[in-house]
């Protein structure tokens, strides 16, 4: 599991390449890692989080005090699976897991 951290994110390509070369199945926090070639990602749906941020900004611009807005956390998470990477690692992903995925990269 690679933690969410700017240090790791800045080196995403290197980390994914190294995990593949060493045949280490790894899971990441954001879909960008899986698109880059990582095996799995499970984490916040960034687009939904940005949408919520826009709603908050709109409320503040319309006069709501920031202190009056509730603290929110992500409620939408996404599971992304990279089948190409799974095949390279010699892994077979169970159909039930594939069915639960929000996105499958082939």
N, C-alpha and C positions, 0 to 999 in steps of 0.2 A: 504494500500500500504506500503510495507516494502522497504525502500530505500536501495540503494547499499552502503554498509558500512562494513568494516572489522569486526566491533563489532558485527553486526547482522549476518554476514556470519559465524563467529566462533560459533554462537549459533543457527544455522539453524535448527537443529533437534528439539531443545527445542521450538523454536518459532512456527514451523509448528505443533508440537504436541499440544501446547497451543491453537493455533488458531482452531484446530480441536475439542479439548475438549470444548472450549467455543462457538463452532459453528459460528465462524467468517469467512466469505468468504474473503480471502485475495489474493492480486496479488503481485507478486515478480518480480525482474528484470532479473533473470537468470533461465534457465531450470533446473539447479540442485535443486532448491527449489521445483519445481513441481515434479521432480523425487522422492524427499524426502517425498512428500505427500501433497505439497501445491496445491491449486486449479488451479491457472493460473500463467503463467509467460510470460512476454513480454519484450524483451530486445535484446541486442546485441548478435549476433551469435558468440560465443567465438571462435569456430573453424575458422571461416572466419577472425576474427580479428587476431588470431595467424598466419594464412596464410599470411596476409598482412604484419605482423611484419617480417616474414621470408623474404619476398620480399625486404623490406627495409634493413634488415641486409645484404642480398646479394648485394644490390647496394652499400652499404657502404664498404663492403669487396672488392668490385671490383673498389674502388677508388672514388666513388661519395662522395662529401662532404655532411655531414648531413645537413648543413645549406642550401644546394641547393635543398633538397627534400621538396616537399610540405607537409603542415600539412594535415593529413587526419583524418577523423572520420568514424565511422562505417556506412556502407550503407546497411548492411544486418541485419535484425531483425527477431526474431522468436517468434511465439505465440505457447505456449505449454499448453494444457488443461489436467487436471487429472480427468477423469470421475469417478473413484472410489471415490475420495474426494467429487466430486459434489453429487454423490449418497448419501454418508454419511451425507452431509449437507442438503439433501432433495432438491437439486437444479436440474432443468432440463435445460441443455444447448441447446440453439436453434440450429437446424441443419445448419443454415446459418453460425453461428460462428464456429461450428465444421468443416464445409467445408473450412473455411479460415485458420484454425489452421495448423501450420507446423508439429505438432506432437500431437497425442491424446493418452494419457496413459489410458489403460483400466484395 
